[in-house]
Amino acid sequence: MSFVSRFACVLMTAHCIWGSGTAVAQDEWTQFRGPEGQGHSAATGLPVTWSETANVVWKTATPGEGHSSPVISGNQIWLTTAITKELTAEQEKERLAKLKNSDGLKVAGTLTLQAICINRETGAVEQAVDLFEVGEPEPKHSLNSYASPTPVISGDKVFCHFGTYGTAAIDRTNGNVLWRNDKLKIDHQNGPGSSPVAWHDRVIIHFDGTDQQFIAALDGATGEVAWQTSRSGKMDETPELRKAYGTPLIVSVKGRALVISPAANWVYAYDAETGSEVWKASYGQLGFSTVPRPVASNDTVYVATSYMQSRLVAVRLDGDGDVSETHVTWKADKQIPQKPSLLLYDDRLYFVSDKGIVRCVNPVTGEDVWFDRLSGDYSASPLESEGHLYFFSQNGTCTVLQAGDEFRELAKNTLDADFMASPAVAGQALFLRSTTHLYRIENR
């Protein structure tokens, strides 16, 4: 079977096992990075060019601060935000002085963590649901927000996660909060970042802090813990080098649903039903604060390890136990992203580093096909549709490339505010969250 065919198989498999049984359609974008969680859209006719005055159907101001990506089902768009009460400069200085290392950190006075529902057709804010009140939040990194994890929609429920501050379920039909669970506590050090995934009646979430590291599944109906599994791999003795901010990917291997779960120093595979560890693979070097979501073919998963120096690791999926010596097929260390996820498309891996080096790599060997430079710094994960590759920089610019074996830029589009959140797609429209607004971008 060709690599393209194997990739098509994993996409079909993801359609079958993802979520609670809701049909995956062109109009659904129910989780971080789309229907398969790998940054692909089946939509045709998405815009390639836009600006503040061209191809903007509507633009809606979003309250508070949040880097979570929009999720979409039917006529609803959901995202999360943090409404903060700012400290005075003196209060902030006093709080930060208590920390052992406060470099790059910010603190807030109090938090109201909300879910926002926006009408897909009109852009009107229809609901703002208060989920958690936090009296004295942990510090966060200046590049992070208190509402960075992306929600996930499963049927009539939307699950919103805020790391150590809690997870909640909302009934999408009426906006009622069905349950809250704020019992799973960890020290993020830099704020929350891991997005939840839905599988059958479970919500599966990473909890990788400086103090403890585990993965858990919550019962979607009640919010109670269905299973919880501690990380088993050896980690650095320094607590700050044990944390991670990754999002799992669910794949099917020999008819078994596996949760592919990147953490500090190791990537793990767990049985989705029971939470039991199936295999783990070492990165071969220090890897922590891991952010990018993995991408997978039918037999291989690709993981970017983030910090200190990010490494790209290719691991075959059919292992058992510690597969570090048997199933890691290649590693690469050149300009690998620390925050943006990867794209796997048509026998090629595409990615952009945080500093804007874009690469096209052979996924079988790890060798470069081409590389070039894009302007700006990058945190958002890229998108593919019809062979068009969309890369969103932190300065509000999106560069659109044509997939293929040579670098080909199609367009460069700039909006007025920065991009930290990743894009969403429904119908023939892009839904882009900047640091201040949500845009509907569509050819007009």
Steps between C-alpha positions, in 0.01 A plus 500: 500500500640843406566767761214709355264205530611434857436866585152478345433195717582679821272787404213259437580325827491829686155567353383171646641523854499870580246664727168368617370377167406839352548491123808683383404743227642794314303729731645350820821616668448351842849487649850647488630466142174377349312173440807274509700725731778536242431837338319387183178633353298330226346836409531631146517864404653641817638852449868537423508880529340739750560816700310720746302633203477194274320165548400576861138388549497612863739595778401461865689636799577228757505588869792427730807306391514151354709301255257210461398427143135519386301177476191481280188287470177600328453874537707522820860607548647443847818635649628573850633814661640630828363819648774628728520761769839660453736559791671830562866512403594481866275200565636318194858570607423366847342180364783434254764559769374189678593280203834325463511590130258763369661561158230553236215443747187707560245483782138606525288603796190286448363296210157429359537215251225503238367316197373725221248391234495703176245471220677365193284692252484840667802513730278600793604389849205288614625363832773568754507220757698548821674172586763564768592784735866504610601723788879481469611338173844357437741709292497440125750564225458832322441309172232281659146568621285352776263376227737332252359143485252463214151367587364184340145442378343156531135474403296749703783564744799732489784418739715792617832443674717748687778278632534503878201737530258235381297337223129559434225369271234727348172395338522670160123505458440735793835615642451321833810376681464122540798444727829644622811316619780703661655218703794415269769746606852547362757779489518616136766763577416681172121465499274237338549382141380143440174466307252218574380240251168313499481126439168317533372608844840616629694827512874426493742763632873538575611618845876552479616742769824564682367307800319202345441361152209285389226456239134465597164421344186660642153354461324728252167467680616569855851647491628230735840340433456186288870416498828669592851384408831639624789555260745213535804625308809634675511879505748768597559556870412869460123544544482785246626258232216251555206714388326483161205658319417244232168383357441128435412345165281190477582243229394144427768230496387146420146592597603647834455870584830643625554838663829638367620726778818715485640595841837601641783282360261231372209440267251243629220288357210408730196281456215752459252276682702414810787750512758222522837581349567308177838642402735792550793641303777726622583821315869414542572838661340749736153596377253694714230769481386294201228683307444381138227244442629182330407403145475140382496279197352153521819357652710794626449795733710818481572694820676835550657512846518883555765606758789551540586418138197356326544162334271327249458130581333241276363195686326194359162448667491122538734460797471364852694611810806722468545531122778761504751265337264314268233736364661845472571511127671841479567825685566851367625809684499782243259790569227282652203695645464544874136620490336457153385151405592316177314427176518162324372524144556309175820315596654808665535648849473879520572719803617845601736571788413758762738742325354449152713235327254294294602149397377222278630157607480146367300316773660166422861614542484834681708663226432854380317554171524880531508779757450875495424791731166661585469835674408518870492271801257207526283339769181399313482164323471495119206393283473309170212515250511401131879489521517856630706537818408784736761620753386761756763718667480679833500839325165444326636382163399177328725367224333255260724250322434242231584147616762331285868427456603863463428812703213695341332793673143574390408793725581695812205641698508728804236587759522762772570278803728210585434127451563266793198273441486246216242532217166323459299425184130451431328510164717714274615734775805541719434594863803679637544606861740786551594633841205742482240370250347198329480533120293316241707508179331386178521579129252775420 
